[in-house]
């Protein structure tokens, strides 16, 4: 079988197969067996690290997806609130317009009340004048009736 040798510079934290072989007790099969065994061990370690990194990447992608989903949810909620604010502002503007209209209506009604009060005072004043005139007319009529009765009683038939 062809001879497998370790790379010239192993990854950081990984000992070269020769260093492992130098510290390991002799194993049946010699140096070639140790180097191949060490290479398999390194490969298994690297595969384990790769699997672990892939899992971490997958976990991070899932976390990123969850965060993006939450972000979209917050953005949608923010848009709903913006819409509510715009609608509330629009309603507020409409209420302000209604308030102005009602304020003008109240002012108009107050002016009408002043006009009616003035007219009412004039009417009451005229009623008092007419009442005084009617009283004077009744008094004069009574005097005239009395005068007529005296004239008829004094005049021979």
N, CA, C and O atoms as a GROMACS GRO file, in nm:
protein
  628
    1UNK      N    1   0.084  -0.118   0.000
    1UNK     CA    2   0.000   0.000   0.000
    1UNK      C    3   0.088   0.123   0.000
    1UNK      O    4   0.197   0.121   0.056
    2UNK      N    5   0.040   0.235  -0.064
    2UNK     CA    6   0.124   0.356  -0.070
    2UNK      C    7   0.134   0.419   0.068
    2UNK      O    8   0.044   0.404   0.150
    3UNK      N    9   0.240   0.487   0.091
    3UNK     CA   10   0.264   0.548   0.222
    3UNK      C   11   0.193   0.681   0.232
    3UNK      O   12   0.203   0.763   0.140
    4UNK      N   13   0.118   0.706   0.344
    4UNK     CA   14   0.047   0.832   0.367
    4UNK      C   15   0.126   0.910   0.469
    4UNK      O   16   0.162   0.857   0.574
    5UNK      N   17   0.154   1.039   0.439
    5UNK     CA   18   0.230   1.121   0.532
    5UNK      C   19   0.146   1.241   0.575
    5UNK      O   20   0.050   1.280   0.508
    6UNK      N   21   0.184   1.297   0.688
    6UNK     CA   22   0.111   1.412   0.742
    6UNK      C   23   0.143   1.536   0.661
    6UNK      O   24   0.249   1.543   0.599
    7UNK      N   25   0.054   1.634   0.660
    7UNK     CA   26   0.083   1.761   0.591
    7UNK      C   27   0.202   1.830   0.657
    7UNK      O   28   0.235   1.802   0.772
    8UNK      N   29   0.266   1.920   0.581
    8UNK     CA   30   0.385   1.988   0.632
    8UNK      C   31   0.353   2.072   0.756
    8UNK      O   32   0.426   2.065   0.854
    9UNK      N   33   0.244   2.153   0.751
    9UNK     CA   34   0.207   2.233   0.869
    9UNK      C   35   0.064   2.199   0.907
    9UNK      O   36  -0.030   2.235   0.835
   10UNK      N   37   0.046   2.129   1.018
   10UNK     CA   38  -0.090   2.090   1.059
   10UNK      C   39  -0.171   2.212   1.104
   10UNK      O   40  -0.112   2.314   1.137
   11UNK      N   41  -0.306   2.202   1.106
   11UNK     CA   42  -0.390   2.313   1.152
   11UNK      C   43  -0.355   2.350   1.296
   11UNK      O   44  -0.303   2.268   1.372
   12UNK      N   45  -0.385   2.476   1.332
   12UNK     CA   46  -0.353   2.525   1.466
   12UNK      C   47  -0.419   2.435   1.569
   12UNK      O   48  -0.536   2.400   1.555
   13UNK      N   49  -0.345   2.396   1.672
   13UNK     CA   50  -0.400   2.314   1.778
   13UNK      C   51  -0.396   2.166   1.749
   13UNK      O   52  -0.428   2.085   1.836
   14UNK      N   53  -0.357   2.128   1.629
   14UNK     CA   54  -0.350   1.986   1.593
   14UNK      C   55  -0.201   1.947   1.584
   14UNK      O   56  -0.124   2.011   1.513
   15UNK      N   57  -0.162   1.840   1.656
   15UNK     CA   58  -0.022   1.794   1.654
   15UNK      C   59   0.003   1.712   1.529
   15UNK      O   60  -0.086   1.642   1.479
   16UNK      N   61   0.123   1.723   1.480
   16UNK     CA   62   0.157   1.645   1.360
   16UNK      C   63   0.157   1.496   1.395
   16UNK      O   64   0.183   1.459   1.510
   17UNK      N   65   0.130   1.411   1.298
   17UNK     CA   66   0.132   1.267   1.326
   17UNK      C   67   0.267   1.220   1.377
   17UNK      O   68   0.274   1.130   1.460
   18UNK      N   69   0.376   1.280   1.328
   18UNK     CA   70   0.508   1.240   1.376
   18UNK      C   71   0.525   1.274   1.523
   18UNK      O   72   0.583   1.197   1.599
   19UNK      N   73   0.472   1.391   1.564
   19UNK     CA   74   0.481   1.430   1.705
   19UNK      C   75   0.400   1.333   1.789
   19UNK      O   76   0.442   1.293   1.898
   20UNK      N   77   0.281   1.295   1.739
   20UNK     CA   78   0.198   1.198   1.812
   20UNK      C   79   0.271   1.065   1.819
   20UNK      O   80   0.272   1.001   1.924
   21UNK      N   81   0.332   1.024   1.707
   21UNK     CA   82   0.402   0.895   1.702
   21UNK      C   83   0.521   0.895   1.796
   21UNK      O   84   0.551   0.794   1.861
   22UNK      N   85   0.589   1.010   1.804
   22UNK     CA   86   0.708   1.017   1.890
   22UNK      C   87   0.669   1.002   2.036
   22UNK      O   88   0.750   0.952   2.116
   23UNK      N   89   0.549   1.044   2.074
   23UNK     CA   90   0.507   1.035   2.214
   23UNK      C   91   0.428   0.909   2.242
   23UNK      O   92   0.399   0.878   2.358
   24UNK      N   93   0.392   0.835   2.137
   24UNK     CA   94   0.310   0.716   2.157
   24UNK      C   95   0.398   0.593   2.172
   24UNK      O   96   0.509   0.589   2.117
   25UNK      N   97   0.352   0.493   2.247
   25UNK     CA   98   0.429   0.369   2.259
   25UNK      C   99   0.430   0.297   2.125
   25UNK      O  100   0.339   0.315   2.044
   26UNK      N  101   0.532   0.216   2.102
   26UNK     CA  102   0.537   0.143   1.974
   26UNK      C  103   0.414   0.055   1.959
   26UNK      O  104   0.371  -0.010   2.054
   27UNK      N  105   0.360   0.054   1.840
   27UNK     CA  106   0.241  -0.025   1.811
   27UNK      C  107   0.278  -0.125   1.702
   27UNK      O  108   0.359  -0.098   1.614
   28UNK      N  109   0.216  -0.241   1.712
   28UNK     CA  110   0.240  -0.346   1.613
   28UNK      C  111   0.202  -0.290   1.476
   28UNK      O  112   0.092  -0.238   1.461
   29UNK      N  113   0.285  -0.299   1.380
   29UNK     CA  114   0.259  -0.246   1.247
   29UNK      C  115   0.354  -0.134   1.214
   29UNK      O  116   0.363  -0.097   1.097
   30UNK      N  117   0.426  -0.078   1.310
   30UNK     CA  118   0.531   0.018   1.286
   30UNK      C  119   0.482   0.160   1.262
   30UNK      O  120   0.366   0.193   1.284
   31UNK      N  121   0.577   0.243   1.214
   31UNK     CA  122   0.554   0.386   1.195
   31UNK      C  123   0.445   0.412   1.092
   31UNK      O  124   0.361   0.500   1.111
   32UNK      N  125   0.446   0.337   0.983
   32UNK     CA  126   0.346   0.357   0.879
   32UNK      C  127   0.208   0.340   0.938
   32UNK      O  128   0.118   0.417   0.907
   33UNK      N  129   0.189   0.240   1.022
   33UNK     CA  130   0.058   0.217   1.084
   33UNK      C  131   0.020   0.333   1.174
   33UNK      O  132  -0.094   0.379   1.172
   34UNK      N  133   0.117   0.383   1.254
   34UNK     CA  134   0.088   0.495   1.343
   34UNK      C  135   0.051   0.618   1.265
   34UNK      O  136  -0.044   0.688   1.300
   35UNK      N  137   0.124   0.647   1.158
   35UNK     CA  138   0.094   0.767   1.082
   35UNK      C  139  -0.044   0.758   1.019
   35UNK      O  140  -0.120   0.855   1.024
   36UNK      N  141  -0.078   0.648   0.963
   36UNK     CA  142  -0.210   0.629   0.904
   36UNK      C  143  -0.317   0.638   1.011
   36UNK      O  144  -0.421   0.699   0.990
   37UNK      N  145  -0.292   0.577   1.125
   37UNK     CA  146  -0.386   0.581   1.237
   37UNK      C  147  -0.404   0.724   1.286
   37UNK      O  148  -0.515   0.771   1.310
   38UNK      N  149  -0.288   0.794   1.298
   38UNK     CA  150  -0.297   0.935   1.342
   38UNK      C  151  -0.374   1.018   1.240
   38UNK      O  152  -0.455   1.103   1.278
   39UNK      N  153  -0.349   0.995   1.112
   39UNK     CA  154  -0.420   1.069   1.008
   39UNK      C  155  -0.570   1.044   1.018
   39UNK      O  156  -0.650   1.136   1.006
   40UNK      N  157  -0.605   0.919   1.039
   40UNK     CA  158  -0.749   0.888   1.053
   40UNK      C  159  -0.807   0.960   1.175
   40UNK      O  160  -0.918   1.012   1.170
   41UNK      N  161  -0.730   0.962   1.281
   41UNK     CA  162  -0.774   1.030   1.404
   41UNK      C  163  -0.792   1.180   1.378
   41UNK      O  164  -0.892   1.240   1.418
   42UNK      N  165  -0.694   1.239   1.308
   42UNK     CA  166  -0.702   1.381   1.275
   42UNK      C  167  -0.824   1.406   1.186
   42UNK      O  168  -0.899   1.501   1.207
   43UNK      N  169  -0.840   1.320   1.088
   43UNK     CA  170  -0.954   1.335   0.995
   43UNK      C  171  -1.086   1.326   1.073
   43UNK      O  172  -1.177   1.405   1.050
   44UNK      N  173  -1.095   1.228   1.165
   44UNK     CA  174  -1.218   1.216   1.245
   44UNK      C  175  -1.240   1.342   1.328
   44UNK      O  176  -1.351   1.394   1.338
   45UNK      N  177  -1.129   1.393   1.390
   45UNK     CA  178  -1.141   1.517   1.467
   45UNK      C  179  -1.189   1.632   1.380
   45UNK      O  180  -1.278   1.709   1.417
   46UNK      N  181  -1.127   1.644   1.259
   46UNK     CA  182  -1.164   1.751   1.167
   46UNK      C  183  -1.310   1.735   1.122
   46UNK      O  184  -1.384   1.833   1.114
   47UNK      N  185  -1.349   1.611   1.094
   47UNK     CA  186  -1.489   1.587   1.054
   47UNK      C  187  -1.583   1.624   1.168
   47UNK      O  188  -1.691   1.680   1.144
   48UNK      N  189  -1.543   1.593   1.291
   48UNK     CA  190  -1.624   1.631   1.408
   48UNK      C  191  -1.635   1.781   1.420
   48UNK      O  192  -1.742   1.835   1.447
   49UNK      N  193  -1.520   1.850   1.399
   49UNK     CA  194  -1.521   1.995   1.405
   49UNK      C  195  -1.609   2.053   1.295
   49UNK      O  196  -1.685   2.147   1.318
   50UNK      N  197  -1.598   1.996   1.174
   50UNK     CA  198  -1.678   2.044   1.061
   50UNK      C  199  -1.827   2.025   1.091
   50UNK      O  200  -1.908   2.114   1.068
   51UNK      N  201  -1.861   1.906   1.144
   51UNK     CA  202  -2.001   1.879   1.180
   51UNK      C  203  -2.049   1.979   1.284
   51UNK      O  204  -2.160   2.032   1.275
   52UNK      N  205  -1.964   2.003   1.385
   52UNK     CA  206  -1.999   2.099   1.491
   52UNK      C  207  -2.017   2.239   1.433
   52UNK      O  208  -2.112   2.309   1.467
   53UNK      N  209  -1.925   2.280   1.344
   53UNK     CA  210  -1.936   2.412   1.281
   53UNK      C  211  -2.060   2.422   1.194
   53UNK      O  212  -2.130   2.524   1.194
   54UNK      N  213  -2.089   2.315   1.120
   54UNK     CA  214  -2.211   2.314   1.037
   54UNK      C  215  -2.335   2.330   1.125
   54UNK      O  216  -2.428   2.403   1.090
   55UNK      N  217  -2.335   2.261   1.240
   55UNK     CA  218  -2.448   2.271   1.333
   55UNK      C  219  -2.459   2.414   1.388
   55UNK      O  220  -2.568   2.469   1.399
   56UNK      N  221  -2.342   2.471   1.422
   56UNK     CA  222  -2.343   2.609   1.472
   56UNK      C  223  -2.396   2.705   1.365
   56UNK      O  224  -2.474   2.796   1.393
   57UNK      N  225  -2.350   2.683   1.239
   57UNK     CA  226  -2.397   2.768   1.129
   57UNK      C  227  -2.548   2.753   1.112
   57UNK      O  228  -2.619   2.852   1.096
   58UNK      N  229  -2.595   2.628   1.116
   58UNK     CA  230  -2.740   2.603   1.103
   58UNK      C  231  -2.817   2.670   1.217
   58UNK      O  232  -2.921   2.732   1.195
   59UNK      N  233  -2.764   2.656   1.340
   59UNK     CA  234  -2.828   2.720   1.456
   59UNK      C  235  -2.832   2.872   1.438
   59UNK      O  236  -2.932   2.937   1.466
   60UNK      N  237  -2.719   2.928   1.391
   60UNK     CA  238  -2.712   3.073   1.371
   60UNK      C  239  -2.808   3.117   1.260
   60UNK      O  240  -2.870   3.223   1.270
   61UNK      N  241  -2.820   3.036   1.154
   61UNK     CA  242  -2.914   3.069   1.046
   61UNK      C  243  -3.058   3.066   1.097
   61UNK      O  244  -3.139   3.152   1.063
   62UNK      N  245  -3.088   2.965   1.180
   62UNK     CA  246  -3.222   2.957   1.238
   62UNK      C  247  -3.249   3.078   1.328
   62UNK      O  248  -3.358   3.136   1.327
   63UNK      N  249  -3.147   3.116   1.406
   63UNK     CA  250  -3.161   3.232   1.493
   63UNK      C  251  -3.179   3.359   1.409
   63UNK      O  252  -3.262   3.444   1.441
   64UNK      N  253  -3.099   3.370   1.301
   64UNK     CA  254  -3.112   3.485   1.210
   64UNK      C  255  -3.253   3.488   1.150
   64UNK      O  256  -3.316   3.594   1.144
   65UNK      N  257  -3.302   3.371   1.104
   65UNK     CA  258  -3.436   3.364   1.046
   65UNK      C  259  -3.542   3.406   1.148
   65UNK      O  260  -3.635   3.478   1.115
   66UNK      N  261  -3.525   3.359   1.272
   66UNK     CA  262  -3.621   3.395   1.378
   66UNK      C  263  -3.616   3.545   1.403
   66UNK      O  264  -3.720   3.609   1.420
   67UNK      N  265  -3.493   3.602   1.406
   67UNK     CA  266  -3.480   3.746   1.428
   67UNK      C  267  -3.539   3.825   1.312
   67UNK      O  268  -3.604   3.928   1.333
   68UNK      N  269  -3.516   3.779   1.189
   68UNK     CA  270  -3.574   3.846   1.072
   68UNK      C  271  -3.726   3.840   1.076
   68UNK      O  272  -3.794   3.937   1.042
   69UNK      N  273  -3.778   3.725   1.118
   69UNK     CA  274  -3.923   3.711   1.131
   69UNK      C  275  -3.978   3.807   1.235
   69UNK      O  276  -4.079   3.874   1.213
   70UNK      N  277  -3.911   3.814   1.350
   70UNK     CA  278  -3.954   3.908   1.456
   70UNK      C  279  -3.945   4.051   1.406
   70UNK      O  280  -4.031   4.134   1.435
   71UNK      N  281  -3.838   4.080   1.331
   71UNK     CA  282  -3.818   4.214   1.277
   71UNK      C  283  -3.933   4.249   1.182
   71UNK      O  284  -3.988   4.359   1.188
   72UNK      N  285  -3.970   4.155   1.095
   72UNK     CA  286  -4.083   4.179   1.002
   72UNK      C  287  -4.211   4.201   1.081
   72UNK      O  288  -4.290   4.290   1.048
   73UNK      N  289  -4.230   4.120   1.185
   73UNK     CA  290  -4.349   4.136   1.269
   73UNK      C  291  -4.351   4.276   1.332
   73UNK      O  292  -4.455   4.342   1.332
   74UNK      N  293  -4.236   4.319   1.384
   74UNK     CA  294  -4.228   4.453   1.444
   74UNK      C  295  -4.250   4.562   1.340
   74UNK      O  296  -4.316   4.662   1.367
   75UNK      N  297  -4.195   4.541   1.219
   75UNK     CA  298  -4.214   4.640   1.112
   75UNK      C  299  -4.361   4.649   1.074
   75UNK      O  300  -4.414   4.758   1.054
   76UNK      N  301  -4.429   4.533   1.064
   76UNK     CA  302  -4.572   4.532   1.032
   76UNK      C  303  -4.652   4.602   1.142
   76UNK      O  304  -4.742   4.680   1.115
   77UNK      N  305  -4.616   4.571   1.267
   77UNK     CA  306  -4.683   4.634   1.380
   77UNK      C  307  -4.660   4.785   1.378
   77UNK      O  308  -4.751   4.863   1.405
   78UNK      N  309  -4.537   4.824   1.346
   78UNK     CA  310  -4.504   4.966   1.337
   78UNK      C  311  -4.589   5.032   1.229
   78UNK      O  312  -4.640   5.142   1.249
   79UNK      N  313  -4.603   4.966   1.115
   79UNK     CA  314  -4.685   5.022   1.006
   79UNK      C  315  -4.831   5.036   1.050
   79UNK      O  316  -4.897   5.134   1.018
   80UNK      N  317  -4.880   4.935   1.124
   80UNK     CA  318  -5.019   4.944   1.174
   80UNK      C  319  -5.032   5.064   1.267
   80UNK      O  320  -5.130   5.139   1.260
   81UNK      N  321  -4.933   5.083   1.356
   81UNK     CA  322  -4.937   5.198   1.447
   81UNK      C  323  -4.929   5.329   1.371
   81UNK      O  324  -4.998   5.426   1.404
   82UNK      N  325  -4.843   5.333   1.266
   82UNK     CA  326  -4.833   5.454   1.184
   82UNK      C  327  -4.968   5.483   1.120
   82UNK      O  328  -5.013   5.598   1.117
   83UNK      N  329  -5.034   5.378   1.070
   83UNK     CA  330  -5.166   5.396   1.009
   83UNK      C  331  -5.264   5.448   1.112
   83UNK      O  332  -5.342   5.538   1.084
   84UNK      N  333  -5.260   5.390   1.233
   84UNK     CA  334  -5.349   5.438   1.340
   84UNK      C  335  -5.321   5.583   1.373
   84UNK      O  336  -5.413   5.661   1.396
   85UNK      N  337  -5.192   5.620   1.375
   85UNK     CA  338  -5.156   5.759   1.406
   85UNK      C  339  -5.210   5.852   1.297
   85UNK      O  340  -5.267   5.957   1.327
   86UNK      N  341  -5.192   5.812   1.170
   86UNK     CA  342  -5.242   5.893   1.060
   86UNK      C  343  -5.394   5.906   1.069
   86UNK      O  344  -5.449   6.015   1.054
   87UNK      N  345  -5.461   5.792   1.095
   87UNK     CA  346  -5.607   5.797   1.109
   87UNK      C  347  -5.648   5.882   1.228
   87UNK      O  348  -5.745   5.958   1.220
   88UNK      N  349  -5.575   5.870   1.339
   88UNK     CA  350  -5.606   5.950   1.457
   88UNK      C  351  -5.584   6.098   1.429
   88UNK      O  352  -5.664   6.183   1.469
   89UNK      N  353  -5.475   6.128   1.358
   89UNK     CA  354  -5.449   6.268   1.323
   89UNK      C  355  -5.559   6.320   1.231
   89UNK      O  356  -5.604   6.434   1.246
   90UNK      N  357  -5.600   6.237   1.137
   90UNK     CA  358  -5.708   6.276   1.045
   90UNK      C  359  -5.838   6.298   1.123
   90UNK      O  360  -5.911   6.394   1.099
   91UNK      N  361  -5.866   6.207   1.215
   91UNK     CA  362  -5.987   6.221   1.298
   91UNK      C  363  -5.977   6.348   1.382
   91UNK      O  364  -6.076   6.420   1.400
   92UNK      N  365  -5.857   6.376   1.434
   92UNK     CA  366  -5.837   6.496   1.515
   92UNK      C  367  -5.862   6.621   1.431
   92UNK      O  368  -5.927   6.716   1.477
   93UNK      N  369  -5.811   6.622   1.307
   93UNK     CA  370  -5.835   6.736   1.218
   93UNK      C  371  -5.985   6.751   1.193
   93UNK      O  372  -6.038   6.861   1.196
   94UNK      N  373  -6.053   6.638   1.168
   94UNK     CA  374  -6.198   6.643   1.146
   94UNK      C  375  -6.271   6.694   1.269
   94UNK      O  376  -6.365   6.773   1.259
   95UNK      N  377  -6.228   6.648   1.386
   95UNK     CA  378  -6.292   6.694   1.511
   95UNK      C  379  -6.268   6.843   1.531
   95UNK      O  380  -6.357   6.916   1.575
   96UNK      N  381  -6.146   6.889   1.497
   96UNK     CA  382  -6.117   7.032   1.509
   96UNK      C  383  -6.206   7.112   1.415
   96UNK      O  384  -6.258   7.217   1.452
   97UNK      N  385  -6.226   7.060   1.291
   97UNK     CA  386  -6.316   7.128   1.196
   97UNK      C  387  -6.457   7.131   1.251
   97UNK      O  388  -6.525   7.234   1.247
   98UNK      N  389  -6.502   7.016   1.304
   98UNK     CA  390  -6.637   7.010   1.362
   98UNK      C  391  -6.649   7.108   1.478
   98UNK      O  392  -6.751   7.175   1.494
   99UNK      N  393  -6.544   7.114   1.559
   99UNK     CA  394  -6.544   7.206   1.674
   99UNK      C  395  -6.555   7.350   1.625
   99UNK      O  396  -6.629   7.430   1.683
  100UNK      N  397  -6.480   7.384   1.519
  100UNK     CA  398  -6.487   7.519   1.463
  100UNK      C  399  -6.628   7.547   1.411
  100UNK      O  400  -6.684   7.654   1.435
  101UNK      N  401  -6.683   7.449   1.339
  101UNK     CA  402  -6.820   7.467   1.286
  101UNK      C  403  -6.917   7.486   1.401
  101UNK      O  404  -7.001   7.577   1.398
  102UNK      N  405  -6.907   7.402   1.503
  102UNK     CA  406  -6.998   7.414   1.617
  102UNK      C  407  -6.974   7.543   1.693
  102UNK      O  408  -7.068   7.603   1.745
  103UNK      N  409  -6.849   7.587   1.699
  103UNK     CA  410  -6.818   7.713   1.765
  103UNK      C  411  -6.885   7.828   1.690
  103UNK      O  412  -6.942   7.917   1.752
  104UNK      N  413  -6.876   7.825   1.555
  104UNK     CA  414  -6.943   7.928   1.475
  104UNK      C  415  -7.094   7.919   1.493
  104UNK      O  416  -7.163   8.021   1.502
  105UNK      N  417  -7.145   7.797   1.499
  105UNK     CA  418  -7.289   7.778   1.519
  105UNK      C  419  -7.331   7.836   1.654
  105UNK      O  420  -7.433   7.903   1.664
  106UNK      N  421  -7.251   7.810   1.757
  106UNK     CA  422  -7.281   7.865   1.890
  106UNK      C  423  -7.277   8.017   1.884
  106UNK      O  424  -7.364   8.084   1.941
  107UNK      N  425  -7.177   8.073   1.816
  107UNK     CA  426  -7.169   8.219   1.804
  107UNK      C  427  -7.292   8.273   1.731
  107UNK      O  428  -7.350   8.374   1.772
  108UNK      N  429  -7.331   8.206   1.623
  108UNK     CA  430  -7.451   8.248   1.548
  108UNK      C  431  -7.574   8.242   1.638
  108UNK      O  432  -7.656   8.334   1.638
  109UNK      N  433  -7.587   8.132   1.713
  109UNK     CA  434  -7.702   8.118   1.802
  109UNK      C  435  -7.701   8.225   1.911
  109UNK      O  436  -7.806   8.280   1.947
  110UNK      N  437  -7.582   8.256   1.965
  110UNK     CA  438  -7.572   8.360   2.067
  110UNK      C  439  -7.614   8.495   2.009
  110UNK      O  440  -7.680   8.574   2.076
  111UNK      N  441  -7.574   8.521   1.883
  111UNK     CA  442  -7.612   8.646   1.818
  111UNK      C  443  -7.764   8.650   1.797
  111UNK      O  444  -7.829   8.752   1.819
  112UNK      N  445  -7.820   8.536   1.754
  112UNK     CA  446  -7.967   8.530   1.737
  112UNK      C  447  -8.038   8.553   1.870
  112UNK      O  448  -8.140   8.621   1.875
  113UNK      N  449  -7.983   8.496   1.975
  113UNK     CA  450  -8.044   8.515   2.109
  113UNK      C  451  -8.040   8.662   2.146
  113UNK      O  452  -8.137   8.715   2.200
  114UNK      N  453  -7.927   8.731   2.118
  114UNK     CA  454  -7.918   8.875   2.148
  114UNK      C  455  -8.023   8.953   2.069
  114UNK      O  456  -8.090   9.042   2.122
  115UNK      N  457  -8.036   8.917   1.938
  115UNK     CA  458  -8.137   8.984   1.854
  115UNK      C  459  -8.277   8.959   1.910
  115UNK      O  460  -8.357   9.052   1.922
  116UNK      N  461  -8.306   8.833   1.945
  116UNK     CA  462  -8.439   8.801   2.000
  116UNK      C  463  -8.461   8.872   2.133
  116UNK      O  464  -8.572   8.919   2.160
  117UNK      N  465  -8.358   8.879   2.217
  117UNK     CA  466  -8.370   8.951   2.344
  117UNK      C  467  -8.404   9.099   2.319
  117UNK      O  468  -8.492   9.155   2.384
  118UNK      N  469  -8.334   9.160   2.224
  118UNK     CA  470  -8.360   9.300   2.190
  118UNK      C  471  -8.503   9.317   2.139
  118UNK      O  472  -8.575   9.407   2.182
  119UNK      N  473  -8.544   9.228   2.047
  119UNK     CA  474  -8.681   9.234   1.994
  119UNK      C  475  -8.783   9.212   2.105
  119UNK      O  476  -8.886   9.279   2.111
  120UNK      N  477  -8.754   9.117   2.192
  120UNK     CA  478  -8.845   9.086   2.302
  120UNK      C  479  -8.862   9.208   2.394
  120UNK      O  480  -8.973   9.238   2.438
  121UNK      N  481  -8.752   9.277   2.421
  121UNK     CA  482  -8.760   9.397   2.505
  121UNK      C  483  -8.843   9.505   2.437
  121UNK      O  484  -8.923   9.573   2.502
  122UNK      N  485  -8.823   9.521   2.305
  122UNK     CA  486  -8.903   9.619   2.230
  122UNK      C  487  -9.051   9.583   2.236
  122UNK      O  488  -9.137   9.668   2.257
  123UNK      N  489  -9.079   9.452   2.216
  123UNK     CA  490  -9.218   9.407   2.219
  123UNK      C  491  -9.280   9.432   2.356
  123UNK      O  492  -9.393   9.480   2.366
  124UNK      N  493  -9.205   9.400   2.462
  124UNK     CA  494  -9.258   9.421   2.598
  124UNK      C  495  -9.280   9.570   2.623
  124UNK      O  496  -9.379   9.610   2.686
  125UNK      N  497  -9.187   9.653   2.574
  125UNK     CA  498  -9.203   9.798   2.590
  125UNK      C  499  -9.327   9.846   2.516
  125UNK      O  500  -9.403   9.926   2.570
  126UNK      N  501  -9.350   9.800   2.394
  126UNK     CA  502  -9.468   9.837   2.316
  126UNK      C  503  -9.595   9.785   2.382
  126UNK      O  504  -9.698   9.854   2.385
  127UNK      N  505  -9.587   9.660   2.435
  127UNK     CA  506  -9.705   9.606   2.506
  127UNK      C  507  -9.742   9.696   2.623
  127UNK      O  508  -9.860   9.722   2.647
  128UNK      N  509  -9.641   9.743   2.697
  128UNK     CA  510  -9.668   9.832   2.811
  128UNK      C  511  -9.730   9.963   2.762
  128UNK      O  512  -9.824  10.016   2.822
  129UNK      N  513  -9.674  10.016   2.649
  129UNK     CA  514  -9.731  10.139   2.593
  129UNK      C  515  -9.876  10.116   2.551
  129UNK      O  516  -9.965  10.196   2.582
  130UNK      N  517  -9.899  10.003   2.478
  130UNK     CA  518 -10.036   9.972   2.433
  130UNK      C  519 -10.129   9.950   2.552
  130UNK      O  520 -10.245   9.991   2.549
  131UNK      N  521 -10.080   9.886   2.655
  131UNK     CA  522 -10.160   9.863   2.776
  131UNK      C  523 -10.197   9.998   2.840
  131UNK      O  524 -10.311  10.018   2.882
  132UNK      N  525 -10.100  10.089   2.845
  132UNK     CA  526 -10.125  10.223   2.900
  132UNK      C  527 -10.227  10.297   2.814
  132UNK      O  528 -10.317  10.363   2.865
  133UNK      N  529 -10.211  10.286   2.679
  133UNK     CA  530 -10.306  10.352   2.586
  133UNK      C  531 -10.445  10.293   2.605
  133UNK      O  532 -10.543  10.366   2.610
  134UNK      N  533 -10.453  10.159   2.616
  134UNK     CA  534 -10.583  10.092   2.634
  134UNK      C  535 -10.647  10.137   2.765
  134UNK      O  536 -10.768  10.159   2.770
  135UNK      N  537 -10.569  10.149   2.868
  135UNK     CA  538 -10.622  10.194   2.998
  135UNK      C  539 -10.677  10.337   2.988
  135UNK      O  540 -10.784  10.369   3.039
  136UNK      N  541 -10.598  10.421   2.920
  136UNK     CA  542 -10.642  10.560   2.902
  136UNK      C  543 -10.768  10.564   2.818
  136UNK      O  544 -10.859  10.642   2.846
  137UNK      N  545 -10.775  10.480   2.714
  137UNK     CA  546 -10.895  10.476   2.629
  137UNK      C  547 -11.016  10.429   2.710
  137UNK      O  548 -11.125  10.483   2.695
  138UNK      N  549 -10.996  10.329   2.797
  138UNK     CA  550 -11.107  10.282   2.882
  138UNK      C  551 -11.152  10.392   2.977
  138UNK      O  552 -11.272  10.413   2.998
  139UNK      N  553 -11.054  10.463   3.033
  139UNK     CA  554 -11.091  10.572   3.125
  139UNK      C  555 -11.169  10.680   3.051
  139UNK      O  556 -11.270  10.730   3.100
  140UNK      N  557 -11.121  10.716   2.930
  140UNK     CA  558 -11.189  10.820   2.853
  140UNK      C  559 -11.328  10.774   2.810
  140UNK      O  560 -11.423  10.852   2.808
  141UNK      N  561 -11.339  10.644   2.776
  141UNK     CA  562 -11.470  10.588   2.739
  141UNK      C  563 -11.565  10.592   2.857
  141UNK      O  564 -11.683  10.625   2.842
  142UNK      N  565 -11.513  10.559   2.973
  142UNK     CA  566 -11.597  10.564   3.094
  142UNK      C  567 -11.643  10.708   3.120
  142UNK      O  568 -11.758  10.731   3.155
  143UNK      N  569 -11.552  10.804   3.103
  143UNK     CA  570 -11.589  10.946   3.122
  143UNK      C  571 -11.695  10.985   3.021
  143UNK      O  572 -11.793  11.051   3.054
  144UNK      N  573 -11.674  10.945   2.896
  144UNK     CA  574 -11.769  10.979   2.791
  144UNK      C  575 -11.905  10.917   2.819
  144UNK      O  576 -12.009  10.981   2.801
  145UNK      N  577 -11.904  10.790   2.865
  145UNK     CA  578 -12.031  10.723   2.897
  145UNK      C  579 -12.101  10.799   3.011
  145UNK      O  580 -12.222  10.820   3.008
  146UNK      N  581 -12.024  10.837   3.110
  146UNK     CA  582 -12.082  10.912   3.222
  146UNK      C  583 -12.139  11.045   3.174
  146UNK      O  584 -12.247  11.087   3.216
  147UNK      N  585 -12.064  11.110   3.085
  147UNK     CA  586 -12.112  11.237   3.032
  147UNK      C  587 -12.241  11.216   2.953
  147UNK      O  588 -12.334  11.295   2.966
  148UNK      N  589 -12.248  11.110   2.873
  148UNK     CA  590 -12.369  11.081   2.795
  148UNK      C  591 -12.487  11.052   2.888
  148UNK      O  592 -12.598  11.098   2.862
  149UNK      N  593 -12.464  10.978   2.991
  149UNK     CA  594 -12.572  10.946   3.084
  149UNK      C  595 -12.623  11.073   3.152
  149UNK      O  596 -12.744  11.090   3.170
  150UNK      N  597 -12.535  11.160   3.190
  150UNK     CA  598 -12.579  11.286   3.251
  150UNK      C  599 -12.660  11.371   3.152
  150UNK      O  600 -12.762  11.431   3.184
  151UNK      N  601 -12.606  11.372   3.027
  151UNK     CA  602 -12.676  11.453   2.926
  151UNK      C  603 -12.816  11.395   2.907
  151UNK      O  604 -12.913  11.471   2.901
  152UNK      N  605 -12.828  11.265   2.896
  152UNK     CA  606 -12.960  11.203   2.875
  152UNK      C  607 -13.051  11.224   2.997
  152UNK      O  608 -13.172  11.242   2.982
  153UNK      N  609 -12.995  11.223   3.114
  153UNK     CA  610 -13.078  11.241   3.232
  153UNK      C  611 -13.124  11.385   3.248
  153UNK      O  612 -13.230  11.411   3.305
  154UNK      N  613 -13.046  11.476   3.200
  154UNK     CA  614 -13.081  11.618   3.214
  154UNK      C  615 -13.172  11.660   3.099
  154UNK      O  616 -13.261  11.741   3.121
  155UNK      N  617 -13.154  11.612   2.983
  155UNK     CA  618 -13.231  11.652   2.865
  155UNK      C  619 -13.371  11.591   2.871
  155UNK      O  620 -13.384  11.470   2.891
  156UNK      N  621 -13.476  11.673   2.855
  156UNK     CA  622 -13.612  11.616   2.855
  156UNK      C  623 -13.639  11.542   2.725
  156UNK      O  624 -13.591  11.580   2.618
  157UNK      N  625 -13.712  11.442   2.736
  157UNK     CA  626 -13.744  11.366   2.618
  157UNK      C  627 -13.857  11.427   2.539
  157UNK      O  628 -13.896  11.373   2.436
   0.00000   0.00000   0.00000
